[in-house]
Amino acid sequence: MTKMIILLVILVIVTAVFVFKVLSRKKSYPPQSIVIDPLKITIQDIDRMEDGTGFVEYLYRLFLAMGYSDAYKTRGGRDFGSDLVFTDGEGVRNVVQAKCYSYPVGLGAVQEIYSSMRYYRAKKSMVISSNQYTSACEELASYNAVRLHSRSDLIEIINLFKSGQIDKAKDILESEPRIILQSWDNKVIKKDFKVEKRWVAKK
């Protein structure tokens, strides 16, 4: 009888520990059963996304809502460096890498997205991040004409989209990259005229 009670107590303890671990496990955001609505997602929601899949899904749905009807997500593990592909307002195909990081994005993002352009037959490439970029990443992007959208760009795109100013949001998304035209011996910077127009309009 005593052995039965001991076994029963052990069984209860093991079950309780298992249930506690399951309940205390941090759930990924957002749950797979919930459809991401770009009108409801905030930058804080993006910060809570534990992996890149939720961020890619958000950007995909945001692009569709902004009128990029041909936007599509690439194939997970065999994406060849690109998460999304879409055609911009000038009819040019773009490849996009999404980086939902809590730290600055390194130059690997530029290397991957730039090398994926030929595979997807794209002429433009960009990285969209929920954070900032390292100086090495920014420099490499400038040499290769890769557009880097930082956290501030993302917040502005989100706010403009939610306020119904979709054309302005698209102007930011499709803006020209900062480009270094000459060799590293004599750097010449090509200005981002669309960004400058936005700053002039704000003043």
Buried (B, 14 or more C-beta within 10 A) or exposed (E): EEEEEEEEEEEEEEEEEEEEEEEEEEEEBBEEEEEBEBEEBEEEBBEEBEEBBBBBBBBBBBBBBBEBEEBEBBEEEEBBBBBBBBBBEEEEBBBBBBBBBEEBBBBBBBBBBBBBBEEBEBBBBBBBBBBBBBEEBBBBBBBBBBBBBBBEBBBBBBBBBBEEEBEBBBBBBBBBBBBBEEEEEEEEEEEBEEBEEBEEEEE
